[in-house]
Amino acid sequence: MTGTILECIAYLSTQTEGTFSVEPCKEKRSLNANALYFKMVGKMATALRISTPAMHNQLLRKYGEAEIIDGEEVWVALPDTEEAEKKADEDTENHLLPTNKKTGSRRWYKMLKPSHEFDTAQMSRLIDGTADEMRQMGLVPPMDEEIEKAIQAYERKHK
């Protein structure tokens, strides 16, 4: 059975036999919000003639959040080379924000939280910021109603 706490308690109180396991349901994130976001990313990447991962990383750098582990931001030191910078720009697994901090021949990057781990407020900020970026580029973002509908669906899935 899946339901609210009270619904589950009411159901379980009617059962006379059996062993039950109770665990919280983890709702899947809204594919509508993610699909909408990546649709916008794709249009922007095409217009700028860059890859979708590079566009996604640029937007995460502007509208994203630092990755936090045990209450601390995560930092990564990479070689201070063009090759390392290009790999960071194109990486689809690790989203890195370059900084001006250097140690010897290494440059420090702040690791960013992946968008699939965003809560509703973070996803809303990312989508709204991406739509604003599209407008600034002269591109037409999805209609505001479509954005609002996607964010509401995302919110329902994350409650």
Protein Blocks (a to p, Z undefined) as FASTA:
>chain_A
ZZdfklmmmmmmmpcgdcdddddddddddfklmmmmmmmmmmmmmmnopafklmmmmmmm
mmmccddeehiacdddddddfklmmmmmmpckbccdddfbdehjaccddddddfklpcfk
lmmmmmmmmmmmmmmnopacddfklmmmmmmmmmmmmZZ
